[in-house]
Amino acid sequence: MDKKTVQLGHVLVTGGSGFLGSHIVQRLLAEPDVVVFSVSRNPRQRDARAKYRAVDITDEGKLRALFQEIKPRVVIHTVSPLSTDNKAVLHRTIVEGTRALLRCAANCPETRAFVYTSSDSAVASPSLPDRKLREADAQLYTATHFNNPYGRSKALADAAVLAADSTNLRTATLRLPAIYGEGDTNFIPQLLSSVRKGEHKMQLGDDQKLFEFVYVKSASEAHVLAAKALLRTDTAQTDRESPKVHGEAFFITDGQPRHFFDFAREAYAAAGHPVAPNEIKKMPFAVVQAMASVGEWAYWSFTLGRLTPQMRRQSIDHLNKGCHWSIEKARQRLGYAPVLDQHIAIKRSMEWAMAHEK
C-alpha cells in the first residue's frame, strides 16, 4: 500500500496532555480523517479538535470501557511518571499500566497498532567508543539486572510491548534519549535555571562521553510514522518485501550526538549567556556523586522520605553512562528523519523557554 493512503482513524494517545504527548496529538491532528482521543489522569484540554478523557491507565475496568467506547485503531502510549518517583509508583504506572493497556488493546478487535514510548534509561548496553550502538546489539535491563527503578520499569514495559506483537495487534517501541523543545517542563527549564542561578559555567567530569538528544517535534513525527508503518504491515501481510516493523524497537534521535555539556553550553549561548572555554569550572565526577548520595541520605533521614533533594544520585550517574545510537534502522524502515537541524531546534527551544519563564 502506498504510504500516503494509510488512514489512522481513531487514535488513543495516553499522556496526551504531557510534553511529548501533546506534540503527538498536534501532529496527529494534521492527518486526514483522524479522531484523536487524549487520555490522562488529569487531562488538560490543549486543542478543541481532540477529545480528552480522564482515565488512570492502571484502572483496567475503566480502560476496557474506554476501548469499548472509542474503539481505537491505534494506541500511542507515552504515559510515564517522573524518573525520580518512588519504585512502587514507577512499577504500577509504567509496568502494570502498560500491561493493562496491552490486554485491552489485544481484546479490542478494532485496535490494530500499538506504539510505545521507551527510553535510553531502559537500555543496559553502554555506548560504544568506536561505533554507534544499533538496536540489534542493544540489551534491555531486566527485573533483576538494572541500575535504577525507572530504568527497570521502562525496560520491562518495553519488553512487554514487543512480546505482545501478534497478527491481531502489531506493536513497536521507540527508544528516545533526552527530549527537548517547545513546551518542555523538564530538561530545557533546568538548563535555563542553571543560567539564572549562575551555575552554567560548571561541568561535571571531563565531558568525554557522547549523548543523543531528540527534538520533540522529531519524536512526535516518529510516533506517527511508526503507527502508519504498523497499519501498513497489518493491511499487507503478504508483502514479504516490506521491511519488518512489528515486534521491533527503534532508536529515535536528532542524529547528532554531542558531549552533554557542549549541548548545554549551546543552549546557554542561545539564552544570551555564552561560556568561554577558560570560564569552564570542572568538578570531579566522584565528588558530585558523593555529594548527591549524602544529600539523599540526609533528606531521607530528616524527612523520612517525604521530601527529596533536587540533586539526585540517579541523575548524576546517568551523565556518566553516555548514549551513542544509530538511527539507520528508523530511517530505512519508518522513513524517519529529524524534522529540524539541531542547532535551530536548540535556538527555538531556548527562545520558547525564555518567553514562558515563570
MARSEKOL-76578 format. One record per residue: residue in one letter; x, y negated, z of N, C-alpha, C, O in turn. Coordinates in steps of 0.2 Angstrom, whole numbers, plus 5000, padded with zeros to 4 digits. Example, Ala and Ser with C-alpha at 12.3 -4.5 7.8 and 13.67 -1.06 7.14 Angstrom:
2
A506650285039506250225039506650165039507150175042;S506450115035506850055036506450005039506749945040;
# end
This chain:
358
M500450065000500050005000500449945000501049945003;D500249894996500649834996500649795003500149795006;K501249765005501249735012500749685013500449675018;K500549645007500049595008499349615009498949575011;T499249675008498549695009498349725015497749745016;V498849735020498649755027498249715031498349655032;Q497649735033497149705037497249725044497149785046;L497349675048497449695055496849705059496749745064;G496249675057495649675061495649655068495849595069;H495349695072495349675079496049685083496249745082;V496349635086496949645089496949625096496749575098;L497149675100497149665108497849645110498349685109;V497949585113498649565115498649565122498249515125;T498949605126499049595133499549545135500049545132;G499349505140499849455142499849395137500249355136;G499249385133499149335128499149265130499249215126;S499149255137499149185140499949165142500049115143;G500349215141501049205143501449175138501249155132;F502149165139502549135135502549175128502349145123;L502849235128502849265121502149285119502049275113;G501749305123501049325121500649275118500349285113;S500749215120500349155117500649145110500249125106;H501249155109501549145102501349195098501149185092;I501249255100501049315096500249295094500049305088;V499849275099499249255097499149205092498749215087;Q499549155092499549105087499849125080499549115075;R500249175080500549205074499949245071499849245065;L499649285075499049325073498549285070498249305065;L498349225073497849185070497949155063497449135060;A498549165061498749135054498549195049498549185043;E498349255051498249305047497549305045497049285049;P497349325039496649335037496249385040496549445041;D495649375041495149425043495449465050495349525050;V495649425054495949445061495449415066495349365066;V495349465071495049435078495449455083495649515084;V495749405087496249415092495849415099495549365101;F496049465103495749465110496449465114496849505114;S496449415119496949405123496749425130496249405133;V497149475133496949495140497549485145498149495144;S497349455151497749445156497349445163496749445163;R497649455168497349455175496949385176496449375178;N497349335174497149265175497249225168497649185168;P496749235163496849205157496849135157496349105160;R497249105152497149035151497049025144497349045139;Q496448995142496248985135496748935132496648875133;R497148955127497548915124497348895117497548845114;D496848935114496648925107495948945107495749005108;A495448905105494748925105494648975100494049005100;R495048985095494949035090495049105093494749155090;A495449115098495549185101495049195107494749145109;K494849255108494449275113494849305120495249345119;Y494649275125495049285131494649325136494049315137;R494949375139494649425144495149425150495749435150;A494749425156495149435162495149515164494549535167;V495649545163495749615165496449635167496949615165;D496449675173497049695175497249765172496749805172;I497749765168497949825164498049895169497949945166;T498049885175498149945179497449965182497450025185;D496949935180496249955181495949995175495649965171;E496050055175495950095169495150095168494950105162;G494750095173494050095171493850025167493450035162;K494149975169493949915166494249915159494049885154;L494849945158495249945152494749985147494649965141;R494550045149494150085145493450045142493350055137;A493150005147492649965145492849915140492449905135;L493349885141493649835136493749865129493549835124;F494049925129494149965122493549975119493449975113;Q493050005123492350015120492049955117491649955113;E492149895121491849835118492149805112491749795107;I492749805112493149765106493349815101493449795095;K493449875102493749925098494349895094494249895087;P494849885097495449855093495749905088495849965090;R495949875083496349925078497049925080497449975079;V497349865083498049855085498049835092497649795095;V498549865096498649845103499449815103499849855101;I499549755105500149725106500249715113499949675116;H500649745117500749755124501349715126501949735126;T501249655129501849615131501849605139502349575141;V501349625142501249615150501849635153502149695152;S502149595158502649615162502749565168502749505167;P502849585174502949535180503649515179504049525174;L503849465183504549445183505049495185504849545189;S505649495182506149545183506349555190506549605192;T506249505194506449505201505849515206505949515212;D505249535203504749565208504949625211505349655209;N504549645217504749705220504549765216504149765211;K504949825218504949885214504249915213504049945208;A503849905218503149935218502749895213502349925209;V502749825213502349785208502649805201502249815196;L503249815200503549825193503349895191503149895185;H503349945195503150015193502450015191502250045186;R502049985196501249985195501049955188500749975184;T501349895187501149855181501449875175501149885170;I502149885175502449905169502349975167502149995161;V502450025172502450095170501750115170501450145165;E501350115176500650135176500250095172499750125169;G500350035171499849995167499950015159499450015156;T500650025157500750045150500450115149500150125144;R500550165154500250225153499450225152499150265148;A499150185156498450175156498250145149497750175146;L498550095147498450075140498450125135498050125130;L499050165135499150215130498550265130498350285125;R498350285136497750335137497150305133496750335130;C496950245135496450205132496450205125495950215121;A497050185122497150175115497050245112496750245106;A497350295115497350365112496550385111496450425107;N496150365116495450395116494950345113494350355113;C495250295109494850245105494950265098495450245096;P494450295094494550315088494750255083495150265078;E494550195085494750135080495450115081495650075077;T495750125087496450105088496950145085496950205086;R497350115080497750155076498550135077498950175075;A498650075080499350055081499450025088499049985090;F500050035091500250015097500949985097501450025096;V501049925098501749895098501849875105501449835109;Y502449895108502649875115503249825115503749845111;T503249775119503749735120504249765125504149755131;S504849785123505349815128505849765129505749705127;S506449785132506949735134507649765134507749825134;D508149715134508849735134508949765141509449805142;S508549745146508649775153508449855153508749885158;A508149875148507949945148508449995145508450055146;V508949955142509449995138510150005142510449955145;A510250065143510850085148511550075144512050065147;S511450085137512150085134512450015134512149965133;P513050015135513449955136513549925129513449955124;S513749855129513949835122514649865120515049885124;L514649875114515249905111515749855109515549805105;P516449855111516849805109517049795101517249745099;D516949855098517149855091516649845086516749835080;R516049855088515449855083514749845087514749855093;K514249825083513649815086513249885088513349935084;L512949885093512549945095511949945091511549905090;R511850015088511250025084510750065089510950095093;E510150065086509650105090509750175091509650205096;A510050205086510250275086510750295092510750355094;D511150245094511650255099511450235106511750245111;A510850195106510650165112510350225117509950265114;Q510450215123510150265128509750215133509950165135;L509150245135508750205140508950225147509150285148;Y508750185151508850205158508350255160507850265156;T508350295165507950345167507650335174507850285177;A507250385176506950375183507450385188507350355194;T508050415187508550425192509150395190509650385195;H509250365184509850335182509650265180509450255174;F509750215184509550145182509950095186510250115191;N510050035184510349985188509949935192510249905197;N509349935191508849895195508149915193508049945188;P507649905198506949925197506649895190506249935187;Y506849835188506549815182506749855176506349875172;G507449865176507649905170507349975170507249995165;R507350005176507050065176506250065174506150115170;S505950015176505150015174505150005166504750035163;K505549955164505449945157505650005152505350015147;A506150045155506450095151505850155151505750185146;L505550165157505050215157504450205153504150245150;A504250135153503750115149503950125141503550145137;D504550105139504750115133504750185130504450195125;A504950225134504950295133504250325132504150365128;A503850305137503150325136502750305130502450345127;V502950245128502650225121502850265115502450285111;L503550275115503750315110503550385110503350415105;A503450415116503250485116502450495115502250545113;A502150435115501450435113501250435106500650445104;D501750425102501650425095501350485092501550545094;S500750485088500450535085500150515079500150455077;T499750565075499450545069498850505071498550465066;N498550505077497950465079498150395081497750355081;L498750395084499050325087499750315085500150355088;R499850275081500550255079500850205083500550155085;T501450225086501750175091502450155089502850195085;A502650095092503350075091503550025097503149995100;T504150025098504449975103504949925100505349945096;L504849865103505349815101505749795107505449775112;R506349805106506849785112507149715111507449705106;L506949675116507149605115507649585120507649605126;P508149535119508549505124508249445127507649445127;A508649405129508349335132507949305127508249285121;I507349285128506949245124506949175126506849155132;Y506949125121506949055122506449025117506349055112;G506248965118505848925113505348885117505348875123;E504948845112504448805115503948845119503748895117;G503748815125503348855130503648895135503348925139;D504348895134504748945139504648915146504648855147;T504448965150504448945158504948975162504948965168;N505449005159506049035162506749015160507048975164;F506949035155507649035153507848955151508248935154;I507548925146507648855145507548805150508048765152;P507048815154506948775160507548785165507748735169;Q507848845166508348855170508948815168509348785172;L509048815161509648785158509548705160510048675161;L508948685159508848605160508948595167509148535169;S508748635171508848625179509548625180509748585185;S509948665177510648665179510948595177511448565181;V510748565171510948495170510748445175511148405177;R510148445177509848405182510248405189510248355192;K510448465190510748475197511548465196511948475201;G511748455190512448445189512848505189513448505191;E512548565188512848625188513048655181513348715180;H512948615176513048635169513748645167513948675162;K514248625171514948625170515248695173515848705172;M514848725177515048785180515048845175514648855171;Q515548895175515548955171515749015176516149005180;L515349065175515549125179515949175175515849195170;G516549185178517049235174517349195168517349135167;D517549245164517949215158517449215152517749185146;D516849235152516349225147516649265141516649235135;Q516849325141517149365136516649405132516749425126;K516049425136515649475133515049435128514849385130;L514849475123514349445118513649455121513549515124;F513249415119512549425121512149405115512249365111;E511549435115511049425110510449375113510349385119;F510149335109509649295111509049295105509249315099;V508449285107507949285101507449225102507249215108;Y507349185097506949135097506249155097506049205094;V505749125101505149155102504749165096504349215096;K504749125091504349125085504649185081504249215077;S505249205081505549255078505349325081505149375078;A505249325088505049385092504249395090504049455089;S503849345090503149345088503049375081502649415080;E503449355076503449375069503649445069503249485065;A504149475073504249545073503749585075503649645073;H503349565080502749605083502249615077501949665077;V502049555074501549565068501849605063501449645060;L502449605061502749645056502749715058502549765054;A502849735064502849805067502149825067502049885065;A501649785069500949815068500749825061500449875060;K500949785056500749795049501049865047500749895043;A501749875049502049925046501749995049501750045046;L501549995055501250055058500550065055500450125053;L500150015053499550025050499650045043499250085040;R500150025040500350045033500550125033500350155028;T500850145038501050215039500450255040500350305037;D499950225044499350265045498950275039498550325039;T498950225035498450225029498850255023498550265018;A499450275023499850305018500250365020500850365019;Q499950405024500350465027500650505023501150545025;T500450505016500850555011501450525008501750555004;D501550455010502050425006502750435010502850405015;R503050485008503650505011504250465010504850465013;E504150415005504750375003504750315008505250275008;S504250305011504250245016504650255022504750315024;P505050205024505550215030505150225036504550195037;K505350265040504950285046504950225051505450195053;V504350215054504250155058503950185065504150165070;H503450235064503150255070503550295074503950335072;G503450295081503950335085504650305086505050335088;E504750245083505350215083505450155087504950115089;A506050135089506250075093506650035088507050055084;F506549965089506949915085507249865089506849835094;F507849845088508149785091507949725087507949725081;I507749675091507549605088507949555091507849545097;T508349515087508749465090508749405084508449415079;D509149355086509249305081509749325076509849285071;G510049375077510649405073511249365073511649355069;Q511349325079511849285080512149295087511949245091;P512549345089512749355095513249295098513649275094;R513249285104513649225107513849245113513549285117;H514449215115514549215123514049175126513849125124;F513849205132513249175136513349095137512949055136;F513949075139514049005141514148965135514048905136;D514348995130514348955123513648935121513548875119;F513148985122512448965121512248915125511848865123;A512348925132512148875137512348805135512048755136;R513048805134513348735133513048705126513048645126;E512848745121512548715116511848685118511648635115;A511448715122510848695125510948635129510548585128;Y511448625133511648565137511748505132511548455134;A512148525127512348465122511648445119511548385118;A511248485117510548465114510148425119509748385117;A510248435125509948395130510248325132510148295136;G510848315128511248255129511748255134511948205136;H511948315136512448325141513048375139513048435142;P513448355134513948405131514448415137514548375141;V514748475136515348495141515948505137515948545133;A516448465139517048465135517448525138517348545144;P517948565134518248615137518648605143518648645148;N518948545144519348535150518848515156519148505162;E518248515155517748505161517448565164517148565169;I517548625160517348685162517648705169518248705169;K517248725174517448745180517248825181516748835181;K517748865181517648935181517648965188518048945193;M517149005190517149035196517249115195516849145191;P517649145199517749215198517049255199516649245204;F516949305195516349345195516249375201515649375204;A516749405204516649445210516449405216516049425220;V516649335216516449295221515749275221515449275226;V515449265215514749245214514349305216513849295219;Q514549365214514149425215514149435223513649455226;A514649425226514649425234514249375237513849395242;M514249315234513849265237513049285236512649265241;A512949305230512249325229512049385234511449385236;S512449435235512249485239512149465246511649485250;V512549415249512549395256511849355256511549355261;G511749315251511149275251510549315251510049295255;E510449365248509949415248509849445255509249445257;W510349465257510349495264510149445269509749465274;A510349385269510149335274509349315273509049315278;Y509149315267508449295266508049355269507549345272;W508249415267507849475270507849475277507349495280;S508449465280508449465287508049415291507749435296;F508049355288507749305292506949295290506649255293;T506749315284506049305282505749375281505149375279;L506049435283505849495282505549515275505049545274;G505949485271505749495264505149455261504949465255;R504949405265504349365262504649315257504249295253;L505249295258505549245253506149275250506449325253;T506249255244506849275240507349215238507049165236;P507949225238508349175236508349155228508149205224;Q508549095226508449085219509049125215508949145210;M509649125218510149165215510149235217510249255223;R509949285212509949355214510449395211510749375206;R510749445215511249485213511149515206511549525202;Q510449535205510249575199510349525193510649555188;S510249465193510349415188511049405186511249405181;I511449405192512249395191512549455187512949445183;D512349515190512549575187512449575179512849605175;H511849555177511549555170512049515166512149535160;L512349465169512849425165513449455163513849435159;N513549515167514249545166514149605162514549645160;K513549625159513349685155513549675148513849715145;G513249615145513349605138512849635134512449685136;C512749615128512249635124512449615116512349565114;H512549665112512849655106512549705101512749765101;W511949685098511549735094511549725087511649665084;S511449775083511249765076510549765075510149795078;I510349725070509649715068509449745061508949725058;E509949785059509849805052509249855051508949855046;K509149895056508549935056507949895055507449915051;A507849845059507249805059507149765052506649755049;R507749745050507749715043507549765038507049745033;Q507749825038507649865032506949895033506549905028;R506749915039506049955040505449905041504949925039;L505649855044505049805046505049745041504549715041;G505549735038505649675034505749615038505549555036;Y506049625044506149565049506749525047507249545044;A506649455048507249415048507049355053506549335053;P507549325056507449275061507149215057507249205051;V506649185060506249135056506549065056506449025052;L507149055060507448995061508149005063508349045067;D508648965060509348965062509348945069509048905072;Q509748985073509848975080510048905082509748885087;H510448875079510648805081510048755081509948715085;I509648765075509048725075508548745080508148705083;A508448815082507948835087508148815094507748795098;I508848805095509048785102508848715102508648685108;K509048675097508848605097508148585099507948545103;R507648625095506948615096506748635103506348605106;S507048685105506848715112507048665117506648655122;M507648635117507848585122507448525121507248495126;E507248505115506848445114506148455118505848405121;W505848515117505248535120505248525127504848505131;A505848565130505848565137505948495140505648485146;M506348455137506448385140505748345140505548305144;A505348355134504748315134504248345139503748305140;H504248405141503748435145504048445152503748485156;E504648415154504948425160504548395166504248335165;K504448435171503948405177504448365182504148345187;
# end
